[in-house]
Amino acid sequence: MKNLIDVWTKLERQPKYAEMVKPLSIYCAGTYERRFGTWRKALETFVEYVNSENAEYELPNNKSLQKKKEQRTSRGVNLRLRFMVFRRDNFKCTICGKSPANDSAVILHVDHIHPWVKGGQTVIDNLQTLCSGCNVGKSDLNMIETK
Ligand SMILES: [Zn+2]
């Protein structure tokens, strides 16, 4: 199983039967077939194994990485989240209330309320709509908070 993990990690995906060859894999797929009956069975056993509690290792696609993502969101605000923040704040700056609807010079930004560099998460509850003027002002206050 450890060998399968290595191969999986190297490929960053499930290895194909034909890919289970040296030097990528220590054991060929045939070895797994003899051990588990079929290659498919071997993969099923493998999935069970990696999902079991006592497996200690890191896999690119497994749960531990997803957990990490939950703990630390990326700094960038994706388009969908950006839109949700704007819509929640009615497309207005939450400090001065300026809106591009009234003033075409107004550019709205999505700002981290608790700065990302200080551990703030990129989640809708920690994001607010600011116009560029207020965003710059806030950045000065926080010194290291930049967009
Ligand atoms: Zn503003």
Backbone and ligand atoms as CSV (ligand in chain L), in Angstrom:
chain,resi,resn,atom,element,x,y,z
A,1,MET,N,N,0.841,-1.213,0.000
A,1,MET,CA,C,0.000,0.000,0.000
A,1,MET,C,C,0.872,1.257,0.000
A,2,LYS,N,N,1.937,1.205,0.754
A,2,LYS,CA,C,2.857,2.358,0.800
A,2,LYS,C,C,3.364,2.705,-0.595
A,3,ASN,N,N,3.671,1.658,-1.353
A,3,ASN,CA,C,4.139,1.871,-2.718
A,3,ASN,C,C,3.062,2.552,-3.554
A,4,LEU,N,N,1.832,2.133,-3.378
A,4,LEU,CA,C,0.715,2.747,-4.109
A,4,LEU,C,C,0.604,4.233,-3.757
A,5,ILE,N,N,0.791,4.535,-2.484
A,5,ILE,CA,C,0.742,5.932,-2.053
A,5,ILE,C,C,1.825,6.740,-2.762
A,6,ASP,N,N,3.035,6.155,-2.829
A,6,ASP,CA,C,4.139,6.845,-3.506
A,6,ASP,C,C,3.794,7.137,-4.961
A,7,VAL,N,N,3.263,6.114,-5.635
A,7,VAL,CA,C,2.925,6.272,-7.052
A,7,VAL,C,C,1.837,7.332,-7.211
A,8,TRP,N,N,0.830,7.212,-6.378
A,8,TRP,CA,C,-0.299,8.145,-6.412
A,8,TRP,C,C,0.207,9.576,-6.197
A,9,THR,N,N,1.098,9.737,-5.230
A,9,THR,CA,C,1.649,11.055,-4.928
A,9,THR,C,C,2.459,11.597,-6.100
A,10,LYS,N,N,3.243,10.716,-6.730
A,10,LYS,CA,C,4.052,11.158,-7.866
A,10,LYS,C,C,3.172,11.605,-9.029
A,11,LEU,N,N,2.095,10.862,-9.260
A,11,LEU,CA,C,1.209,11.186,-10.386
A,11,LEU,C,C,0.202,12.263,-10.020
A,12,GLU,N,N,-0.011,12.426,-8.734
A,12,GLU,CA,C,-1.054,13.306,-8.204
A,12,GLU,C,C,-2.445,12.871,-8.666
A,13,ARG,N,N,-2.593,11.603,-8.938
A,13,ARG,CA,C,-3.898,11.039,-9.286
A,13,ARG,C,C,-3.809,9.516,-9.190
A,14,GLN,N,N,-4.932,8.893,-9.438
A,14,GLN,CA,C,-4.963,7.441,-9.388
A,14,GLN,C,C,-4.150,6.860,-10.532
A,15,PRO,N,N,-3.218,5.984,-10.206
A,15,PRO,CA,C,-2.421,5.400,-11.292
A,15,PRO,C,C,-3.239,4.421,-12.133
A,16,LYS,N,N,-2.914,4.364,-13.427
A,16,LYS,CA,C,-3.565,3.385,-14.301
A,16,LYS,C,C,-2.800,2.074,-14.212
A,17,TYR,N,N,-3.482,1.028,-14.584
A,17,TYR,CA,C,-2.895,-0.310,-14.542
A,17,TYR,C,C,-1.529,-0.313,-15.235
A,18,ALA,N,N,-1.490,0.265,-16.435
A,18,ALA,CA,C,-0.276,0.232,-17.251
A,18,ALA,C,C,0.831,1.101,-16.669
A,19,GLU,N,N,0.478,1.995,-15.774
A,19,GLU,CA,C,1.484,2.885,-15.195
A,19,GLU,C,C,2.208,2.260,-14.010
A,20,MET,N,N,1.684,1.134,-13.558
A,20,MET,CA,C,2.297,0.481,-12.405
A,20,MET,C,C,3.522,-0.315,-12.847
A,21,VAL,N,N,4.565,0.406,-13.270
A,21,VAL,CA,C,5.807,-0.231,-13.713
A,21,VAL,C,C,6.987,0.498,-13.090
A,22,LYS,N,N,8.106,-0.163,-13.037
A,22,LYS,CA,C,9.325,0.464,-12.541
A,22,LYS,C,C,9.762,1.532,-13.532
A,23,PRO,N,N,10.386,2.649,-13.126
A,23,PRO,CA,C,10.763,2.905,-11.727
A,23,PRO,C,C,9.656,3.611,-10.922
A,24,LEU,N,N,8.575,3.961,-11.579
A,24,LEU,CA,C,7.503,4.683,-10.887
A,24,LEU,C,C,6.975,3.859,-9.718
A,25,SER,N,N,6.724,2.607,-9.998
A,25,SER,CA,C,6.183,1.722,-8.976
A,25,SER,C,C,7.168,0.603,-8.691
A,26,ILE,N,N,7.333,0.274,-7.416
A,26,ILE,CA,C,8.231,-0.819,-7.042
A,26,ILE,C,C,7.613,-2.149,-7.466
A,27,TYR,N,N,6.298,-2.243,-7.282
A,27,TYR,CA,C,5.587,-3.469,-7.640
A,27,TYR,C,C,4.730,-3.207,-8.877
A,28,CYS,N,N,4.686,-4.172,-9.772
A,28,CYS,CA,C,3.838,-3.997,-10.943
A,28,CYS,C,C,2.387,-4.327,-10.576
A,29,ALA,N,N,1.481,-3.925,-11.446
A,29,ALA,CA,C,0.056,-4.127,-11.172
A,29,ALA,C,C,-0.258,-5.609,-10.964
A,30,GLY,N,N,0.502,-6.455,-11.637
A,30,GLY,CA,C,0.296,-7.884,-11.511
A,30,GLY,C,C,0.469,-8.364,-10.077
A,31,THR,N,N,1.432,-7.763,-9.400
A,31,THR,CA,C,1.660,-8.107,-7.995
A,31,THR,C,C,0.417,-7.811,-7.171
A,32,TYR,N,N,-0.188,-6.653,-7.461
A,32,TYR,CA,C,-1.399,-6.279,-6.744
A,32,TYR,C,C,-2.560,-7.198,-7.115
A,33,GLU,N,N,-2.587,-7.602,-8.387
A,33,GLU,CA,C,-3.631,-8.527,-8.840
A,33,GLU,C,C,-3.534,-9.851,-8.100
A,34,ARG,N,N,-2.304,-10.330,-7.968
A,34,ARG,CA,C,-2.112,-11.605,-7.265
A,34,ARG,C,C,-2.510,-11.458,-5.802
A,35,ARG,N,N,-2.229,-10.285,-5.264
A,35,ARG,CA,C,-2.487,-10.071,-3.839
A,35,ARG,C,C,-3.978,-9.829,-3.561
A,36,PHE,N,N,-4.627,-9.064,-4.478
A,36,PHE,CA,C,-6.002,-8.631,-4.190
A,36,PHE,C,C,-7.053,-9.236,-5.129
A,37,GLY,N,N,-6.590,-10.016,-6.109
A,37,GLY,CA,C,-7.546,-10.618,-7.038
A,37,GLY,C,C,-7.590,-9.866,-8.350
A,38,THR,N,N,-7.993,-8.585,-8.264
A,38,THR,CA,C,-8.003,-7.752,-9.464
A,38,THR,C,C,-7.356,-6.407,-9.137
A,39,TRP,N,N,-6.967,-5.681,-10.175
A,39,TRP,CA,C,-6.375,-4.366,-10.002
A,39,TRP,C,C,-7.378,-3.412,-9.365
A,40,ARG,N,N,-8.625,-3.567,-9.797
A,40,ARG,CA,C,-9.702,-2.748,-9.256
A,40,ARG,C,C,-9.867,-2.964,-7.750
A,41,LYS,N,N,-9.832,-4.230,-7.369
A,41,LYS,CA,C,-9.936,-4.583,-5.949
A,41,LYS,C,C,-8.789,-3.961,-5.161
A,42,ALA,N,N,-7.620,-3.980,-5.770
A,42,ALA,CA,C,-6.451,-3.403,-5.104
A,42,ALA,C,C,-6.670,-1.919,-4.861
A,43,LEU,N,N,-7.205,-1.239,-5.866
A,43,LEU,CA,C,-7.458,0.202,-5.735
A,43,LEU,C,C,-8.531,0.474,-4.683
A,44,GLU,N,N,-9.538,-0.391,-4.677
A,44,GLU,CA,C,-10.600,-0.234,-3.672
A,44,GLU,C,C,-10.030,-0.389,-2.264
A,45,THR,N,N,-9.194,-1.402,-2.112
A,45,THR,CA,C,-8.551,-1.630,-0.817
A,45,THR,C,C,-7.697,-0.429,-0.442
A,46,PHE,N,N,-7.021,0.097,-1.460
A,46,PHE,CA,C,-6.163,1.249,-1.242
A,46,PHE,C,C,-6.973,2.452,-0.745
A,47,VAL,N,N,-8.095,2.711,-1.408
A,47,VAL,CA,C,-8.942,3.842,-1.019
A,47,VAL,C,C,-9.435,3.665,0.419
A,48,GLU,N,N,-9.837,2.436,0.736
A,48,GLU,CA,C,-10.246,2.140,2.113
A,48,GLU,C,C,-9.106,2.427,3.078
A,49,TYR,N,N,-7.930,1.989,2.658
A,49,TYR,CA,C,-6.757,2.144,3.500
A,49,TYR,C,C,-6.437,3.616,3.763
A,50,VAL,N,N,-6.427,4.434,2.708
A,50,VAL,CA,C,-6.064,5.841,2.881
A,50,VAL,C,C,-7.123,6.600,3.676
A,51,ASN,N,N,-8.344,6.099,3.634
A,51,ASN,CA,C,-9.395,6.776,4.382
A,51,ASN,C,C,-9.498,6.294,5.831
A,52,SER,N,N,-8.743,5.260,6.129
A,52,SER,CA,C,-8.812,4.733,7.492
A,52,SER,C,C,-8.029,5.635,8.444
A,53,GLU,N,N,-8.394,5.563,9.671
A,53,GLU,CA,C,-7.859,6.464,10.689
A,53,GLU,C,C,-6.354,6.299,10.898
A,54,ASN,N,N,-5.896,5.058,10.811
A,54,ASN,CA,C,-4.504,4.813,11.202
A,54,ASN,C,C,-3.497,5.029,10.083
A,55,ALA,N,N,-3.936,5.497,8.949
A,55,ALA,CA,C,-3.000,5.774,7.873
A,55,ALA,C,C,-2.285,7.097,8.149
A,56,GLU,N,N,-0.984,7.042,8.173
A,56,GLU,CA,C,-0.218,8.250,8.494
A,56,GLU,C,C,0.652,8.669,7.318
A,57,TYR,N,N,0.218,9.633,6.594
A,57,TYR,CA,C,0.964,10.157,5.451
A,57,TYR,C,C,0.118,11.279,4.882
A,58,GLU,N,N,0.663,11.943,3.919
A,58,GLU,CA,C,-0.066,13.033,3.266
A,58,GLU,C,C,-0.255,12.685,1.806
A,59,LEU,N,N,-1.460,12.807,1.343
A,59,LEU,CA,C,-1.759,12.566,-0.064
A,59,LEU,C,C,-2.294,13.850,-0.677
A,60,PRO,N,N,-1.968,14.116,-1.926
A,60,PRO,CA,C,-2.457,15.360,-2.526
A,60,PRO,C,C,-3.980,15.454,-2.553
A,61,ASN,N,N,-4.642,14.304,-2.742
A,61,ASN,CA,C,-6.087,14.384,-2.934
A,61,ASN,C,C,-6.898,13.959,-1.717
A,62,ASN,N,N,-6.241,13.668,-0.619
A,62,ASN,CA,C,-7.042,13.087,0.458
A,62,ASN,C,C,-7.583,14.126,1.425
A,63,LYS,N,N,-8.208,13.659,2.449
A,63,LYS,CA,C,-8.936,14.537,3.350
A,63,LYS,C,C,-8.043,15.522,4.096
A,64,SER,N,N,-6.829,15.114,4.409
A,64,SER,CA,C,-5.983,15.988,5.230
A,64,SER,C,C,-5.705,17.302,4.508
A,65,LEU,N,N,-5.597,17.245,3.177
A,65,LEU,CA,C,-5.341,18.480,2.440
A,65,LEU,C,C,-6.580,19.374,2.453
A,66,GLN,N,N,-7.736,18.745,2.329
A,66,GLN,CA,C,-8.966,19.535,2.384
A,66,GLN,C,C,-9.105,20.203,3.739
A,67,LYS,N,N,-8.701,19.490,4.780
A,67,LYS,CA,C,-8.748,20.057,6.126
A,67,LYS,C,C,-7.858,21.283,6.209
A,68,LYS,N,N,-6.680,21.180,5.614
A,68,LYS,CA,C,-5.756,22.305,5.616
A,68,LYS,C,C,-6.400,23.516,4.952
A,69,LYS,N,N,-7.078,23.266,3.859
A,69,LYS,CA,C,-7.721,24.362,3.141
A,69,LYS,C,C,-8.772,25.036,4.015
A,70,GLU,N,N,-9.474,24.223,4.787
A,70,GLU,CA,C,-10.484,24.797,5.658
A,70,GLU,C,C,-9.846,25.666,6.727
A,71,GLN,N,N,-8.685,25.239,7.184
A,71,GLN,CA,C,-8.012,26.000,8.224
A,71,GLN,C,C,-7.482,27.324,7.693
A,72,ARG,N,N,-7.000,27.330,6.475
A,72,ARG,CA,C,-6.413,28.543,5.935
A,72,ARG,C,C,-6.926,28.770,4.531
A,73,THR,N,N,-7.786,29.744,4.379
A,73,THR,CA,C,-8.282,30.053,3.054
A,73,THR,C,C,-7.222,30.856,2.311
A,74,SER,N,N,-7.277,30.827,1.002
A,74,SER,CA,C,-6.318,31.604,0.239
A,74,SER,C,C,-6.699,33.075,0.315
A,75,ARG,N,N,-5.720,33.907,0.051
A,75,ARG,CA,C,-5.939,35.334,0.191
A,75,ARG,C,C,-6.853,35.879,-0.897
A,76,GLY,N,N,-6.699,35.345,-2.079
A,76,GLY,CA,C,-7.473,35.837,-3.214
A,76,GLY,C,C,-8.962,35.592,-3.048
A,77,VAL,N,N,-9.761,36.562,-3.445
A,77,VAL,CA,C,-11.210,36.407,-3.377
A,77,VAL,C,C,-11.693,36.053,-4.773
A,78,ASN,N,N,-12.250,34.879,-4.921
A,78,ASN,CA,C,-12.672,34.504,-6.270
A,78,ASN,C,C,-13.899,35.304,-6.704
A,79,LEU,N,N,-14.149,35.258,-7.981
A,79,LEU,CA,C,-15.208,36.101,-8.563
A,79,LEU,C,C,-16.562,35.877,-7.920
A,80,ARG,N,N,-16.884,34.628,-7.668
A,80,ARG,CA,C,-18.189,34.297,-7.124
A,80,ARG,C,C,-18.343,34.909,-5.729
A,81,LEU,N,N,-17.308,34.743,-4.898
A,81,LEU,CA,C,-17.347,35.271,-3.534
A,81,LEU,C,C,-17.392,36.798,-3.571
A,82,ARG,N,N,-16.600,37.376,-4.465
A,82,ARG,CA,C,-16.577,38.824,-4.648
A,82,ARG,C,C,-17.987,39.344,-4.942
A,83,PHE,N,N,-18.633,38.654,-5.849
A,83,PHE,CA,C,-19.979,39.069,-6.233
A,83,PHE,C,C,-20.941,38.938,-5.052
A,84,MET,N,N,-20.790,37.861,-4.277
A,84,MET,CA,C,-21.670,37.660,-3.122
A,84,MET,C,C,-21.484,38.772,-2.084
A,85,VAL,N,N,-20.245,39.214,-1.897
A,85,VAL,CA,C,-19.973,40.293,-0.935
A,85,VAL,C,C,-20.590,41.593,-1.442
A,86,PHE,N,N,-20.373,41.901,-2.711
A,86,PHE,CA,C,-20.950,43.119,-3.306
A,86,PHE,C,C,-22.470,43.109,-3.192
A,87,ARG,N,N,-23.047,41.976,-3.510
A,87,ARG,CA,C,-24.501,41.884,-3.497
A,87,ARG,C,C,-25.033,42.046,-2.073
A,88,ARG,N,N,-24.363,41.405,-1.093
A,88,ARG,CA,C,-24.789,41.526,0.304
A,88,ARG,C,C,-24.727,42.991,0.746
A,89,ASP,N,N,-23.669,43.705,0.306
A,89,ASP,CA,C,-23.496,45.108,0.700
A,89,ASP,C,C,-24.195,46.063,-0.272
A,90,ASN,N,N,-25.058,45.532,-1.095
A,90,ASN,CA,C,-25.832,46.328,-2.065
A,90,ASN,C,C,-24.957,47.148,-3.017
A,91,PHE,N,N,-23.797,46.625,-3.338
A,91,PHE,CA,C,-22.884,47.283,-4.277
A,91,PHE,C,C,-22.542,48.697,-3.814
A,92,LYS,N,N,-22.389,48.851,-2.504
A,92,LYS,CA,C,-22.039,50.151,-1.925
A,92,LYS,C,C,-20.855,49.972,-1.000
A,93,CYS,N,N,-20.046,51.025,-0.866
A,93,CYS,CA,C,-18.958,51.031,0.102
A,93,CYS,C,C,-19.566,50.986,1.504
A,94,THR,N,N,-19.098,50.077,2.347
A,94,THR,CA,C,-19.691,49.925,3.676
A,94,THR,C,C,-19.283,51.060,4.621
A,95,ILE,N,N,-18.266,51.855,4.253
A,95,ILE,CA,C,-17.858,52.985,5.101
A,95,ILE,C,C,-18.552,54.276,4.674
A,96,CYS,N,N,-18.403,54.672,3.410
A,96,CYS,CA,C,-18.939,55.970,2.999
A,96,CYS,C,C,-20.235,55.847,2.188
A,97,GLY,N,N,-20.571,54.652,1.779
A,97,GLY,CA,C,-21.820,54.444,1.078
A,97,GLY,C,C,-21.791,54.769,-0.410
A,98,LYS,N,N,-20.613,55.108,-0.922
A,98,LYS,CA,C,-20.514,55.413,-2.356
A,98,LYS,C,C,-20.787,54.159,-3.182
A,99,SER,N,N,-21.391,54.374,-4.318
A,99,SER,CA,C,-21.711,53.244,-5.182
A,99,SER,C,C,-21.437,53.608,-6.634
A,100,PRO,N,N,-20.937,52.689,-7.421
A,100,PRO,CA,C,-20.708,52.981,-8.842
A,100,PRO,C,C,-22.010,53.318,-9.551
A,101,ALA,N,N,-23.127,52.937,-8.961
A,101,ALA,CA,C,-24.423,53.243,-9.567
A,101,ALA,C,C,-24.675,54.753,-9.572
A,102,ASN,N,N,-24.164,55.458,-8.557
A,102,ASN,CA,C,-24.349,56.906,-8.473
A,102,ASN,C,C,-23.155,57.673,-9.020
A,103,ASP,N,N,-21.987,57.083,-8.924
A,103,ASP,CA,C,-20.758,57.781,-9.292
A,103,ASP,C,C,-19.865,56.802,-10.045
A,104,SER,N,N,-19.719,57.050,-11.328
A,104,SER,CA,C,-18.986,56.086,-12.151
A,104,SER,C,C,-17.504,56.049,-11.806
A,105,ALA,N,N,-17.019,57.052,-11.025
A,105,ALA,CA,C,-15.611,57.064,-10.638
A,105,ALA,C,C,-15.337,56.098,-9.476
A,106,VAL,N,N,-16.406,55.634,-8.843
A,106,VAL,CA,C,-16.244,54.757,-7.676
A,106,VAL,C,C,-15.899,53.340,-8.136
A,107,ILE,N,N,-14.826,52.839,-7.580
A,107,ILE,CA,C,-14.457,51.446,-7.855
A,107,ILE,C,C,-14.538,50.680,-6.543
A,108,LEU,N,N,-15.292,49.625,-6.554
A,108,LEU,CA,C,-15.468,48.846,-5.322
A,108,LEU,C,C,-14.428,47.734,-5.210
A,109,HIS,N,N,-13.982,47.531,-3.991
A,109,HIS,CA,C,-13.031,46.455,-3.691
A,109,HIS,C,C,-13.622,45.566,-2.616
A,110,VAL,N,N,-13.171,44.327,-2.605
A,110,VAL,CA,C,-13.532,43.445,-1.498
A,110,VAL,C,C,-12.366,43.470,-0.520
A,111,ASP,N,N,-12.676,43.788,0.716
A,111,ASP,CA,C,-11.643,43.986,1.728
A,111,ASP,C,C,-11.787,42.959,2.848
A,112,HIS,N,N,-10.667,42.484,3.361
A,112,HIS,CA,C,-10.696,41.615,4.541
A,112,HIS,C,C,-10.901,42.483,5.783
A,113,ILE,N,N,-11.965,42.253,6.529
A,113,ILE,CA,C,-12.231,43.023,7.749
A,113,ILE,C,C,-11.107,42.764,8.754
A,114,HIS,N,N,-10.893,41.513,9.060
A,114,HIS,CA,C,-9.713,41.126,9.835
A,114,HIS,C,C,-8.651,40.771,8.799
A,115,PRO,N,N,-7.552,41.533,8.735
A,115,PRO,CA,C,-6.589,41.357,7.638
A,115,PRO,C,C,-6.114,39.917,7.466
A,116,TRP,N,N,-6.028,39.519,6.204
A,116,TRP,CA,C,-5.609,38.167,5.880
A,116,TRP,C,C,-4.226,37.878,6.469
A,117,VAL,N,N,-3.328,38.846,6.399
A,117,VAL,CA,C,-1.963,38.635,6.893
A,117,VAL,C,C,-1.936,38.417,8.403
A,118,LYS,N,N,-3.018,38.809,9.061
A,118,LYS,CA,C,-3.085,38.585,10.511
A,118,LYS,C,C,-3.971,37.397,10.843
A,119,GLY,N,N,-4.244,36.586,9.844
A,119,GLY,CA,C,-4.993,35.359,10.098
A,119,GLY,C,C,-6.461,35.436,9.712
A,120,GLY,N,N,-6.890,36.565,9.167
A,120,GLY,CA,C,-8.279,36.690,8.724
A,120,GLY,C,C,-8.568,35.737,7.582
A,121,GLN,N,N,-9.751,35.173,7.580
A,121,GLN,CA,C,-10.113,34.195,6.568
A,121,GLN,C,C,-10.787,34.859,5.368
A,122,THR,N,N,-10.631,34.216,4.214
A,122,THR,CA,C,-11.328,34.684,3.023
A,122,THR,C,C,-12.699,34.026,2.988
A,123,VAL,N,N,-13.556,34.467,3.874
A,123,VAL,CA,C,-14.932,33.973,3.934
A,123,VAL,C,C,-15.849,35.182,3.946
A,124,ILE,N,N,-17.081,34.995,3.527
A,124,ILE,CA,C,-17.976,36.138,3.326
A,124,ILE,C,C,-18.141,36.957,4.610
A,125,ASP,N,N,-18.134,36.308,5.764
A,125,ASP,CA,C,-18.304,37.030,7.021
A,125,ASP,C,C,-17.127,37.938,7.352
A,126,ASN,N,N,-15.986,37.679,6.757
A,126,ASN,CA,C,-14.808,38.503,7.030
A,126,ASN,C,C,-14.502,39.442,5.868
A,127,LEU,N,N,-15.442,39.569,4.953
A,127,LEU,CA,C,-15.200,40.419,3.794
A,127,LEU,C,C,-16.210,41.553,3.759
A,128,GLN,N,N,-15.771,42.698,3.287
A,128,GLN,CA,C,-16.686,43.824,3.162
A,128,GLN,C,C,-16.385,44.580,1.873
A,129,THR,N,N,-17.369,45.323,1.415
A,129,THR,CA,C,-17.216,46.123,0.216
A,129,THR,C,C,-16.688,47.502,0.606
A,130,LEU,N,N,-15.591,47.902,-0.018
A,130,LEU,CA,C,-15.047,49.244,0.208
A,130,LEU,C,C,-14.787,49.900,-1.135
A,131,CYS,N,N,-14.962,51.225,-1.204
A,131,CYS,CA,C,-14.540,51.930,-2.409
A,131,CYS,C,C,-13.022,52.090,-2.331
A,132,SER,N,N,-12.403,52.458,-3.440
A,132,SER,CA,C,-10.943,52.531,-3.433
A,132,SER,C,C,-10.435,53.557,-2.419
A,133,GLY,N,N,-11.167,54.671,-2.271
A,133,GLY,CA,C,-10.749,55.706,-1.310
A,133,GLY,C,C,-10.693,55.173,0.107
A,134,CYS,N,N,-11.761,54.524,0.544
A,134,CYS,CA,C,-11.810,53.983,1.906
A,134,CYS,C,C,-10.841,52.809,2.064
A,135,ASN,N,N,-10.674,52.050,1.009
A,135,ASN,CA,C,-9.770,50.910,1.063
A,135,ASN,C,C,-8.337,51.368,1.282
A,136,VAL,N,N,-7.933,52.444,0.593
A,136,VAL,CA,C,-6.584,52.997,0.760
A,136,VAL,C,C,-6.427,53.524,2.177
A,137,GLY,N,N,-7.460,54.233,2.674
A,137,GLY,CA,C,-7.404,54.746,4.033
A,137,GLY,C,C,-7.230,53.648,5.052
A,138,LYS,N,N,-7.969,52.563,4.851
A,138,LYS,CA,C,-7.877,51.439,5.782
A,138,LYS,C,C,-6.499,50.791,5.719
A,139,SER,N,N,-5.944,50.698,4.527
A,139,SER,CA,C,-4.633,50.105,4.369
A,139,SER,C,C,-3.584,50.888,5.148
A,140,ASP,N,N,-3.715,52.233,5.114
A,140,ASP,CA,C,-2.773,53.071,5.857
A,140,ASP,C,C,-2.869,52.781,7.357
A,141,LEU,N,N,-4.093,52.611,7.803
A,141,LEU,CA,C,-4.282,52.340,9.223
A,141,LEU,C,C,-3.646,51.021,9.625
A,142,ASN,N,N,-3.832,50.032,8.777
A,142,ASN,CA,C,-3.334,48.707,9.117
A,142,ASN,C,C,-1.868,48.505,8.700
A,143,MET,N,N,-1.339,49.467,8.018
A,143,MET,CA,C,0.048,49.432,7.556
A,143,MET,C,C,0.361,48.272,6.610
A,144,ILE,N,N,0.219,47.061,7.086
A,144,ILE,CA,C,0.665,45.948,6.263
A,144,ILE,C,C,-0.464,45.321,5.459
A,145,GLU,N,N,-1.686,45.768,5.700
A,145,GLU,CA,C,-2.779,45.188,4.941
A,145,GLU,C,C,-2.814,45.792,3.542
A,146,THR,N,N,-2.596,44.997,2.556
A,146,THR,CA,C,-2.678,45.461,1.173
A,146,THR,C,C,-3.654,44.590,0.416
A,147,LYS,N,N,-4.147,45.067,-0.661
A,147,LYS,CA,C,-5.110,44.286,-1.439
A,147,LYS,C,C,-4.379,43.542,-2.527
L,1,ZN,ZN,ZN,-15.918,54.458,0.698
